[in-house]
Amino acid sequence: MYMSGGAVLRLMKVDAKDLKTTETDDRGRVYLGTEYANKNVTVAVVEVEADRPNDDELAAAYREASASAEALAEAWSETSDEAWEALDE
């Protein structure tokens, strides 16, 4: 056992096949199932995956979409001008 910031940490060996991945609800809770009812259960958070992109990913996607929109607007303007000119002839 180790002491860390007032908490007791126990090292345990866990077989990878015993790990179970689950999602939390909107309040961060996990449903373990009725087989764990009225039992003491030790749970460890091994990894947390965000379900939304981080700020850098969002900024990069915005820049890419903005550049793409500008190119599309420019191409449309040229095509539109050509179409109006063709109608005038």
Buried (B, 14 or more C-beta within 10 A) or exposed (E): EEEEEEEEEEEEEEEEEEEEEEEEEEEEEEEEEEEEEEEEEEEEEEEEEEEEEEEEEEEEEEEEEEEEEEEEEEEEEEEEEEEEEEEEE
